[in-house]
Amino acid sequence: MKKSWWRSKNELDEDQKAFIQLPAHGRYSLVGPPGSGKTNLLLLRAQFIAGMGEKNVLIVTYTKALADFIRTGIGSNGLISPNQVRTYHSWASSHILENLGQRAIPKGADFDESARSSILELLREANAKLPAKNLFSAIFVDEAQDLTADELDVLLSLSENVAICGDARQGIYERNGLSAVEKLALQPHTLKRHFRIGQKIAKVADRLMPPDNPADSLEATSNYDRKTQGESSAHMNPCANRDEQFEKMLEKINIQLDAFKDDTIGIFCAKRETLEELRARFNKTKLAEQICVHGVDDDSNFSGSKPIHALTIHASKGTEFRAVHLFAAEELASYPLNRRRLGFTAITRAKTALNTYRTGDTNQPLENAFAQPKHMELDDLFPGEQS
């Protein structure tokens, strides 16, 4: 995943450099569109502060897949260790066990809404028993919109130096985390431009979630470089059945593995059982050992050399791939999988190539997003009639 992370300061614009080099002591937020480099900036700032001698840094995000993805961006400078990157659930469970001597939730229980409410109360109880409040030199939270403002409050109270980043349009869990910017008096910073998403992919995302101001659209604010990264593409592929979906996808992936050497390809689907189906299908192909199916394979992670990664759309949040394939899009036909933000998140993980496959109907907003403009005449409404 090396190409997902900046390795030279020449890749940064002035606004990005300014955020990384803000005073180490402060409370900040960073908001920007997908592809603007928020996660990258957060991680570089964490390393910048650790390099100043503030070693006790905590980086928190919501999903396991994103935590694993962020660990690939730490680099070899030794400023941040992998165990300093945690999911909110992992951190909360450890904090409660250490300070209250009990499990956050019973063994085997789900991390559902009821559990989240109980954990929040336990965290408040644990914080009240701390002999000193500033447990960390600095705390950084990625995809802050996936947490609640109250959850961020109990977490960020453990350091005087914090930074969160997020994008409300990618909030697929219906949380209010970004409201913490005002509630916790964080100094706001905004990124307007993005560099990752090709113009044709950006156009699909904009059609799915049109901005209030056209000047703020992903297409209008795209700084994707066609000369160095190639012309982008976005296609909806109607298919007769899942077999045809897979065959079409496999054909495109084989071409992309050659075209996008040393880069990664993502395959997204709505449901875990569809991930299991994909693993079974790939096991019958020559690419069986080149794909990592997250949440299904025992050794699933981003740190290996496998060029293809399959995830649920929920798990794909915060990741990025040169090419993205959205498999079995018919599963997005009805609530809650038909939500625009879910589709927006999937679409905006792609840099250069985006392909969606469906058998039957997917949801209308997603279908419309991929539709191509077509000239119509009055006669087209009455096929077969002589003029």
C-alpha positions as CSV (number, residue, x, y, z in Angstrom):
1,M,0.0,0.0,0.0
2,K,3.0,2.3,-0.3
3,K,1.5,4.4,-3.1
4,S,-1.3,5.4,-0.8
5,W,1.0,7.5,1.3
6,W,3.1,10.6,0.6
7,R,6.8,9.9,0.8
8,S,8.1,13.3,-0.2
9,K,7.3,16.8,1.1
10,N,7.2,17.9,-2.6
11,E,3.8,16.0,-2.7
12,L,2.3,18.5,-0.2
13,D,0.7,21.8,-1.0
14,E,1.0,24.8,1.3
15,D,-2.3,24.2,3.1
16,Q,-1.3,20.6,3.9
17,K,2.2,21.6,5.1
18,A,0.7,24.3,7.3
19,F,-1.6,21.8,9.0
20,I,1.2,19.3,9.8
21,Q,3.3,22.1,11.3
22,L,0.7,23.7,13.5
23,P,2.0,24.1,17.1
24,A,2.3,20.8,18.9
25,H,0.1,22.1,21.7
26,G,-3.4,22.7,20.5
27,R,-6.8,21.2,19.7
28,Y,-7.6,21.0,16.0
29,S,-10.0,19.6,13.4
30,L,-9.5,19.0,9.7
31,V,-12.4,18.6,7.3
32,G,-12.2,18.0,3.6
33,P,-13.5,15.9,0.7
34,P,-12.5,12.3,0.0
35,G,-9.0,12.3,-1.6
36,S,-7.9,15.5,0.0
37,G,-5.3,13.7,2.1
38,K,-6.9,14.0,5.6
39,T,-5.8,10.7,6.9
40,N,-2.3,11.2,5.4
41,L,-2.0,14.6,7.0
42,L,-3.2,13.3,10.4
43,L,-0.6,10.6,10.3
44,L,2.2,12.9,9.2
45,R,1.2,15.3,12.0
46,A,1.3,12.5,14.5
47,Q,4.8,11.5,13.4
48,F,5.8,15.2,13.4
49,I,4.8,15.6,17.0
50,A,6.3,12.2,18.0
51,G,9.6,13.4,16.4
52,M,9.5,16.4,18.7
53,G,9.9,14.1,21.7
54,E,6.2,13.7,22.5
55,K,6.2,9.9,22.1
56,N,3.0,8.9,23.9
57,V,0.7,9.4,20.8
58,L,-2.6,7.6,20.2
59,I,-4.2,7.3,16.8
60,V,-7.9,6.1,16.8
61,T,-10.3,5.2,14.1
62,Y,-13.5,3.2,13.9
63,T,-13.0,0.1,11.8
64,K,-10.4,-2.7,12.0
65,A,-9.7,-2.5,8.3
66,L,-8.9,1.2,8.4
67,A,-6.7,0.8,11.5
68,D,-4.8,-1.8,9.6
69,F,-4.6,0.4,6.5
70,I,-3.3,3.3,8.6
71,R,-0.5,1.1,10.0
72,T,0.9,0.7,6.5
73,G,1.5,4.5,6.4
74,I,3.7,4.6,9.5
75,G,6.9,4.1,7.5
76,S,10.2,3.0,8.7
77,N,11.3,6.1,10.7
78,G,10.2,4.5,14.0
79,L,8.4,7.5,15.3
80,I,5.1,5.7,15.6
81,S,4.6,2.0,16.4
82,P,1.8,-0.1,15.0
83,N,0.3,-0.7,18.5
84,Q,-0.3,3.1,18.8
85,V,-3.0,2.8,16.1
86,R,-6.2,1.5,17.7
87,T,-9.9,1.1,16.9
88,Y,-12.2,3.0,19.2
89,H,-13.6,-0.3,20.5
90,S,-10.2,-1.7,21.2
91,W,-9.0,1.4,23.0
92,A,-12.2,1.7,25.0
93,S,-12.1,-2.0,26.0
94,S,-8.5,-1.7,27.2
95,H,-9.1,1.6,29.0
96,I,-12.1,0.2,30.9
97,L,-10.3,-3.0,31.8
98,E,-7.2,-1.2,33.0
99,N,-9.0,1.4,35.1
100,L,-12.2,-0.4,36.3
101,G,-11.0,-4.0,36.2
102,Q,-13.9,-5.3,34.1
103,R,-14.8,-6.1,30.6
104,A,-16.4,-3.4,28.5
105,I,-19.0,-5.9,27.3
106,P,-19.5,-9.6,28.1
107,K,-17.4,-12.0,26.1
108,G,-19.0,-12.9,22.8
109,A,-21.4,-10.0,22.9
110,D,-21.9,-7.7,19.9
111,F,-20.6,-4.1,19.8
112,D,-24.1,-2.8,19.1
113,E,-26.0,0.4,20.0
114,S,-26.8,-0.8,23.5
115,A,-23.2,-1.8,24.1
116,R,-21.9,1.5,22.8
117,S,-24.1,3.3,25.4
118,S,-22.9,1.1,28.2
119,I,-19.3,1.5,27.1
120,L,-19.7,5.3,27.1
121,E,-20.9,5.3,30.7
122,L,-18.0,3.0,31.7
123,L,-15.5,5.3,30.0
124,R,-16.8,8.2,32.0
125,E,-16.5,6.2,35.2
126,A,-13.0,5.2,34.3
127,N,-12.0,8.7,33.5
128,A,-13.4,9.9,36.8
129,K,-11.0,7.5,38.7
130,L,-7.9,8.6,36.9
131,P,-5.2,10.2,39.1
132,A,-4.2,12.4,36.2
133,K,-6.2,13.3,33.1
134,N,-3.5,13.8,30.5
135,L,-2.7,10.2,29.7
136,F,-1.4,10.9,26.2
137,S,1.0,13.4,24.7
138,A,-1.5,13.8,21.8
139,I,-4.6,12.0,20.4
140,F,-5.5,11.8,16.7
141,V,-8.9,10.6,15.5
142,D,-9.5,9.6,11.9
143,E,-13.1,9.4,10.4
144,A,-14.4,11.3,13.4
145,Q,-17.9,11.4,11.9
146,D,-18.3,7.7,12.8
147,L,-18.1,8.5,16.5
148,T,-20.6,10.5,18.6
149,A,-19.6,13.8,20.0
150,D,-19.9,12.3,23.5
151,E,-17.6,9.5,22.6
152,L,-15.1,12.0,21.3
153,D,-15.5,14.0,24.4
154,V,-14.4,11.2,26.8
155,L,-11.6,10.2,24.5
156,L,-10.2,13.7,23.8
157,S,-10.4,14.7,27.5
158,L,-7.3,12.5,28.0
159,S,-4.9,14.9,26.2
160,E,-4.5,18.7,25.8
161,N,-3.2,18.1,22.3
162,V,-5.7,16.6,19.9
163,A,-6.7,16.6,16.2
164,I,-9.6,15.0,14.5
165,C,-10.5,14.7,10.8
166,G,-13.5,13.7,8.8
167,D,-16.1,14.3,6.1
168,A,-19.8,14.4,6.9
169,R,-20.8,13.0,3.5
170,Q,-19.0,9.8,4.4
171,G,-20.8,9.3,7.8
172,I,-22.5,6.0,7.1
173,Y,-23.2,5.2,10.8
174,E,-25.4,8.2,11.4
175,R,-23.2,9.7,14.2
176,N,-22.6,13.3,15.1
177,G,-18.9,13.3,15.7
178,L,-18.1,16.4,13.7
179,S,-20.4,18.4,15.9
180,A,-17.6,18.0,18.5
181,V,-15.6,20.7,16.6
182,E,-17.8,23.4,18.1
183,K,-18.7,21.6,21.3
184,L,-15.0,20.9,22.2
185,A,-13.8,24.2,20.8
186,L,-11.4,22.7,18.3
187,Q,-9.7,25.0,15.9
188,P,-11.1,24.3,12.5
189,H,-9.2,23.7,9.3
190,T,-10.7,23.0,5.9
191,L,-9.2,21.4,2.8
192,K,-11.0,22.4,-0.5
193,R,-9.1,20.4,-3.1
194,H,-8.6,16.7,-3.6
195,F,-5.9,14.9,-5.5
196,R,-6.9,11.2,-5.6
197,I,-10.2,10.9,-7.5
198,G,-10.2,11.0,-11.3
199,Q,-12.6,13.4,-12.9
200,K,-15.0,10.8,-14.3
201,I,-15.3,9.0,-11.0
202,A,-15.8,12.4,-9.2
203,K,-18.6,13.1,-11.6
204,V,-20.4,9.9,-10.6
205,A,-20.0,10.8,-6.9
206,D,-21.3,14.3,-7.5
207,R,-24.4,12.9,-9.3
208,L,-25.1,10.6,-6.3
209,M,-24.6,13.4,-3.7
210,P,-24.9,16.8,-5.5
211,P,-23.2,19.6,-3.6
212,D,-25.2,22.7,-2.7
213,N,-22.6,24.8,-4.6
214,P,-21.4,23.4,-8.0
215,A,-18.0,25.0,-7.3
216,D,-17.6,22.7,-4.4
217,S,-18.2,19.5,-6.4
218,L,-15.6,16.8,-6.5
219,E,-15.3,17.2,-10.2
220,A,-14.7,21.0,-9.9
221,T,-12.1,20.6,-7.1
222,S,-10.3,17.6,-8.6
223,N,-6.5,18.0,-9.0
224,Y,-6.2,14.5,-10.3
225,D,-3.3,14.4,-12.8
226,R,-4.3,12.6,-16.0
227,K,-0.8,12.7,-17.4
228,T,0.8,10.8,-14.6
229,Q,-2.1,8.6,-13.4
230,G,-4.0,8.0,-16.6
231,E,-7.5,8.9,-17.8
232,S,-10.2,7.9,-15.3
233,S,-13.2,5.8,-16.0
234,A,-16.5,4.8,-14.3
235,H,-19.0,2.2,-15.6
236,M,-22.1,0.4,-14.6
237,N,-22.1,-3.2,-15.9
238,P,-25.6,-4.8,-16.1
239,C,-25.2,-8.6,-16.1
240,A,-27.6,-11.6,-16.5
241,N,-26.3,-13.3,-13.3
242,R,-23.6,-13.4,-10.7
243,D,-21.5,-15.7,-12.9
244,E,-21.4,-13.1,-15.6
245,Q,-20.6,-10.4,-13.0
246,F,-17.6,-12.3,-11.8
247,E,-16.3,-13.2,-15.3
248,K,-16.5,-9.5,-16.4
249,M,-14.8,-8.4,-13.2
250,L,-12.1,-11.0,-13.5
251,E,-11.4,-10.0,-17.1
252,K,-10.9,-6.4,-16.1
253,I,-8.8,-7.2,-13.1
254,N,-6.4,-9.3,-15.1
255,I,-5.9,-6.3,-17.4
256,Q,-5.5,-3.9,-14.4
257,L,-2.9,-6.1,-12.7
258,D,-0.7,-5.4,-15.7
259,A,-1.7,-1.8,-16.2
260,F,-1.5,-0.8,-12.5
261,K,1.6,-2.7,-11.4
262,D,2.8,-2.2,-7.8
263,D,-0.7,-0.7,-7.0
264,T,-3.8,-2.2,-5.5
265,I,-7.2,-3.1,-6.6
266,G,-10.3,-3.1,-4.3
267,I,-13.4,-5.2,-4.6
268,F,-16.4,-4.1,-2.5
269,C,-19.7,-5.8,-1.7
270,A,-22.6,-5.0,0.7
271,K,-22.7,-8.2,2.8
272,R,-20.2,-10.5,4.5
273,E,-21.8,-13.6,2.9
274,T,-21.0,-12.1,-0.5
275,L,-17.3,-11.8,0.6
276,E,-17.4,-15.5,1.4
277,E,-18.9,-16.1,-2.1
278,L,-16.1,-14.1,-3.6
279,R,-13.4,-16.1,-1.8
280,A,-15.0,-19.3,-3.1
281,R,-15.1,-18.0,-6.7
282,F,-11.5,-16.7,-6.6
283,N,-10.3,-20.1,-5.2
284,K,-11.2,-21.6,-8.6
285,T,-9.0,-19.0,-10.5
286,K,-5.3,-18.3,-10.9
287,L,-5.7,-15.3,-8.7
288,A,-6.6,-17.2,-5.6
289,E,-3.3,-16.4,-3.9
290,Q,-3.3,-12.8,-5.0
291,I,-6.4,-11.7,-3.2
292,C,-6.9,-10.9,0.5
293,V,-10.5,-11.2,1.6
294,H,-10.8,-9.1,4.7
295,G,-13.0,-10.5,7.5
296,V,-12.9,-14.0,5.9
297,D,-9.2,-14.9,5.4
298,D,-7.4,-15.6,8.7
299,D,-4.4,-13.5,7.8
300,S,-6.3,-10.6,6.2
301,N,-4.3,-7.3,6.3
302,F,-2.9,-4.5,4.1
303,S,0.7,-5.0,5.0
304,G,1.4,-8.0,2.7
305,S,2.1,-8.1,-1.0
306,K,-1.3,-9.2,-2.3
307,P,-2.5,-6.7,-4.9
308,I,-6.2,-7.4,-4.6
309,H,-8.3,-6.7,-1.5
310,A,-12.0,-7.6,-1.0
311,L,-14.0,-5.8,1.7
312,T,-17.5,-4.9,2.7
313,I,-18.4,-1.3,1.8
314,H,-18.5,-0.5,5.5
315,A,-15.0,-1.8,6.0
316,S,-13.7,0.1,3.0
317,K,-14.1,3.5,4.7
318,G,-10.9,5.5,4.6
319,T,-9.1,3.1,2.2
320,E,-8.1,3.9,-1.4
321,F,-7.3,1.8,-4.5
322,R,-6.2,2.5,-8.0
323,A,-9.2,0.5,-9.3
324,V,-12.4,-0.4,-7.5
325,H,-15.0,-3.0,-8.4
326,L,-18.4,-2.9,-6.7
327,F,-19.7,-6.5,-7.0
328,A,-23.4,-7.5,-6.6
329,A,-24.7,-4.0,-6.5
330,E,-28.3,-5.4,-6.6
331,E,-27.8,-5.9,-2.8
332,L,-27.9,-2.1,-2.5
333,A,-31.5,-1.9,-3.8
334,S,-33.3,-1.4,-0.5
335,Y,-32.8,0.1,3.0
336,P,-30.4,0.3,4.8
337,L,-28.0,-0.6,2.0
338,N,-29.5,1.9,-0.4
339,R,-28.3,5.0,1.5
340,R,-26.5,7.5,-0.7
341,R,-23.7,7.9,1.8
342,L,-22.9,4.2,1.5
343,G,-22.6,4.4,-2.3
344,F,-20.7,7.7,-2.0
345,T,-18.1,6.1,0.3
346,A,-17.6,3.1,-2.1
347,I,-17.3,5.3,-5.2
348,T,-14.8,7.7,-3.7
349,R,-12.3,4.9,-2.7
350,A,-11.4,4.7,-6.4
351,K,-8.6,6.7,-8.0
352,T,-8.5,5.8,-11.7
353,A,-11.0,3.0,-12.5
354,L,-14.4,2.3,-11.1
355,N,-16.7,-0.6,-12.2
356,T,-20.0,-1.6,-10.7
357,Y,-21.8,-4.9,-11.5
358,R,-25.5,-5.6,-11.0
359,T,-28.0,-8.3,-11.8
360,G,-31.5,-6.7,-11.8
361,D,-32.1,-3.4,-10.1
362,T,-29.8,-1.5,-7.8
363,N,-31.1,1.6,-6.1
364,Q,-32.2,4.5,-8.4
365,P,-29.8,7.2,-7.1
366,L,-26.8,4.9,-7.7
367,E,-28.1,3.9,-11.2
368,N,-28.7,7.5,-12.0
369,A,-25.2,8.4,-10.9
370,F,-23.6,6.2,-13.6
371,A,-26.1,7.2,-16.3
372,Q,-24.6,8.9,-19.4
373,P,-26.2,11.9,-21.0
374,K,-28.1,11.1,-24.2
375,H,-29.7,13.2,-26.8
376,M,-33.4,12.8,-27.1
377,E,-36.0,13.8,-29.8
378,L,-39.7,13.8,-29.5
379,D,-39.9,10.9,-32.0
380,D,-37.8,8.8,-29.5
381,L,-40.8,8.8,-27.2
382,F,-42.9,7.1,-29.9
383,P,-40.7,4.3,-31.4
384,G,-42.1,2.8,-34.6
385,E,-44.4,5.6,-35.4
386,Q,-44.0,7.2,-38.9
387,S,-43.4,10.9,-38.8
